[in-house]
């Protein structure tokens, strides 16, 4: 269709950035995390998770009660 304007040409992509810029950093290039740092982060995560569960149980008591009853039923019917 000759009446339509031509589409604009796509813009050229930016040249690659320097070696220290961008998400090209590989996990192997990061400094090794010590075991104590990993345990500290994990402990903090578990504390936050427990706090979030407590908050959810407080704001949705009916759902929390239902979940407790379901869990108790599963434990009663579980065979060792």
N, C-alpha and C positions, 0 to 999 in steps of 0.2 A: 504494500500500500504506500504509494508515493506521498500521500497527504500527511502521514504521521512523521513527527520529527524523529531523527535518529537518536538512538540511545547513547547516553554518554559512555565513553570508554571507561572501563574499570580503572580505578587508581592503582598505581604500582604499590606493592607492599613495602613497608619500611624495611630498611636494611637490618640485618641481625645486630643485636646489641652486643656490647662488650662481654667478656667472659664472666664478669661479676654481676651482671644484670640479668633479669629475667628468671623464669622458673626452670632453667636448664640444670639447676643444681641436683645432682643425683644423691640418693640416700647414702651411698658409699663415701661421698665427699664430706658428709657432716661429721663433726667430732663424735667419737664414741661416747655413748651415755653410760655413766657408771650405774652399777646395780643399786646403789643407795638412792640415786636420783630417780631411777625407774620405780623403786618401791615407794618413794615419797609421793610421786605423781599418782601412782595407783591408789595409795591410801587416801589421798585427797579426792580422787574420783569416786571411790567407794563411799566416802563420807557424804559427798554431794548427792550421790545416787540415793543413799538412805534418807537424806533430808528431803529430797524430792518425793520419795515414796510416802514419807510421813505427811508431807503437805497435801499430797493427793488424797490420802486416806482421810485427812481432816476435812477437806472441802467436798469430798464425795463419800459420805459415810455409808450410804446404802450400797454403793458399788464395792466399797472395802469389805463390808459385812458379807456380801455375796461371794466375794473372792475368798474370804476366810472359810466360809462354809464349803465352797467347792474344794479348796485345798484339804480341809479335814476329811471330806468324803473320799478324795483320792488316796489319802494316807490310810484310811480305814480299809479300803478295798485293795491296797497294794499287797502283793504276796512276796515274801522274802524268799 
